[in-house]
């Protein structure tokens, strides 16, 4: 029974990151269709909202930064359970997050109305890096406060 405890702890540590990966995959699998004519500012293509004008770009690129930032922090958190220091875990979390972003962009190349974008990977990298740096800073601050 004691052998299952560390395994369960590791699975619990990785489950949130895997859940976010599944959500990203599902969102990426949504085809993008042309809107029906009308004055609507927002329409849905599958489960994804599409915004009129430049709003779509702003919302989608911001979502890339935030979602991949959250994914990186969740991977960072999981890596810490493997005994890595935050200095070791943060760059590895960024690399793993960007690797997933690459597979996501490849996946989108095969979805109707979607395309791969190196720019999106740049936004994903930015989110992963900024969020991991913030997570490391928060972790260091909380460790100093605990002393």
GIPEFEN-V641713 format. One record per pair of residues at least 6 apart in sequence whose C-alpha atoms are under 8 Angstrom apart, sorted by the first residue. I is the first residue (numbers start at 0). J is the second residue. If there is no record, write none. Layout:
BEGIN
I/J
I/J
END
This chain:
BEGIN
9/77
9/80
9/81
12/76
12/77
12/80
13/73
13/74
13/77
15/73
16/70
16/73
16/74
16/77
19/70
20/70
23/103
24/103
26/46
26/47
27/103
27/106
27/107
27/110
28/106
28/107
28/110
29/44
29/45
29/46
29/47
29/110
30/44
30/45
30/110
30/111
30/112
30/113
31/44
31/45
31/111
31/112
31/113
32/44
32/111
32/112
34/42
39/51
40/50
40/51
41/48
41/49
41/50
41/51
42/48
42/49
42/50
43/49
49/55
60/119
60/122
63/119
63/122
63/123
63/126
64/122
64/123
64/124
64/125
64/126
64/127
65/126
66/126
67/96
67/100
67/123
67/124
67/126
67/127
68/123
68/125
68/126
68/127
68/128
68/129
68/130
68/131
69/126
69/127
69/130
70/96
70/127
71/92
71/93
71/95
71/96
71/127
71/128
71/130
71/131
72/92
72/127
72/130
72/131
72/134
74/92
74/95
74/96
75/85
75/88
75/89
75/91
75/92
75/131
78/88
78/92
79/85
79/88
85/135
86/135
89/131
89/132
89/135
92/127
92/131
93/124
93/127
93/128
93/131
96/123
96/124
96/127
97/120
97/123
97/124
97/127
100/120
100/123
101/120
104/114
104/115
104/116
104/120
105/115
106/115
107/113
107/114
107/115
108/114
108/115
END
